[in-house]
C-alpha cells in the first residue's frame, strides 16, 4: 500500500531507528553528491537489474525519495 509521508514523519522514523528500507531514486552521480545517511541508491534506469538484489524482503517497509535539485 503506497502512501506519502512527511519529512517530519521520516525524521521521526530515522531518529527512533525504525526498521525500513530508505531508497534514493536519483542517478548514481547525484546520489554520490549527497543523500540521507543509510539510504541505498536505486536509479530509475537500473530498477530491473538492482531491485531483486537490493530489496530481497518483499514484506519490508520501503520509503522512496528523490532528492531532486528542482
Secondary structure, DSSP 8 states (H G I E B T S, - for coil): ------HHHHHHHHHTT---EEEE-S-HHHHHH---TT-EE--GGGHHHHHHHH---TTS-EEEE-----
